[in-house]
């Protein structure tokens, strides 16, 4: 829920996906609280700018991905 709220407060459009009714209700509960400036800053500092999968900022990786074709 905190991540959804953080994104919403940054004006990022979020589309949470869930099939479970309880989880859908939890996703809507993000509108009953706000994160402080300090909390948002601390969350933003968690970004290490390193991907666990691949570096989408690396021109060679972008070129490689752009060259993939789905048949």
C-alpha positions as CSV (number, residue, x, y, z in Angstrom):
1,X,0.0,0.0,0.0
2,X,2.8,2.4,0.8
3,X,4.3,2.0,-2.7
4,X,0.9,2.7,-4.3
5,X,0.5,5.8,-2.1
6,X,4.0,7.0,-2.9
7,X,3.4,6.7,-6.6
8,X,0.1,8.5,-6.4
9,X,1.6,11.4,-4.5
10,X,4.2,11.6,-7.3
11,X,1.3,12.0,-9.8
12,X,2.2,8.6,-11.3
13,X,-0.9,6.7,-12.7
14,X,-1.1,3.3,-11.0
15,X,-3.2,0.4,-12.1
16,X,-3.0,-2.2,-9.3
17,X,-4.0,-5.7,-10.3
18,X,-5.7,-8.2,-8.1
19,X,-8.3,-10.9,-8.4
20,X,-8.9,-11.1,-4.6
21,X,-11.7,-9.0,-3.2
22,X,-9.7,-8.3,0.0
23,X,-6.7,-7.1,-1.9
24,X,-8.8,-4.8,-4.1
25,X,-10.2,-3.2,-0.9
26,X,-6.7,-2.8,0.4
27,X,-5.6,-1.1,-2.8
28,X,-8.4,1.5,-2.4
29,X,-7.3,2.2,1.2
30,X,-4.3,4.2,-0.1
31,X,-6.6,7.3,-0.2
32,X,-7.1,7.5,3.6
33,X,-3.5,8.5,4.4
34,X,-0.7,10.5,3.0
35,X,3.1,10.2,3.2
36,X,5.1,13.1,4.7
37,X,7.8,14.8,2.6
38,X,10.4,13.1,4.8
39,X,8.8,9.6,4.2
40,X,8.7,10.2,0.5
41,X,12.3,11.3,0.5
42,X,13.4,8.2,2.4
43,X,11.5,6.0,0.0
44,X,13.1,7.7,-3.0
45,X,16.6,7.1,-1.5
46,X,16.0,3.4,-1.7
47,X,16.5,3.6,-5.5
48,X,20.1,2.4,-6.1
49,X,19.7,3.1,-9.8
50,X,20.8,-0.5,-10.4
51,X,18.5,-3.0,-12.0
52,X,18.3,-6.6,-10.7
53,X,17.5,-7.8,-14.2
54,X,19.2,-5.5,-16.7
55,X,20.3,-1.9,-17.1
56,X,17.7,-0.2,-19.3
57,X,19.9,2.9,-19.3
58,X,22.8,1.0,-21.0
59,X,22.9,1.9,-24.7
60,X,24.1,-1.6,-25.7
61,X,21.2,-3.2,-23.7
62,X,18.7,-0.9,-25.2
63,X,20.0,-1.7,-28.7
64,X,19.9,-5.4,-28.0
65,X,16.3,-5.2,-26.6
66,X,15.2,-3.1,-29.6
67,X,16.5,-5.7,-32.0
68,X,14.4,-8.5,-30.5
69,X,11.4,-9.6,-32.6
70,X,8.4,-11.5,-31.4
71,X,7.1,-13.9,-34.0
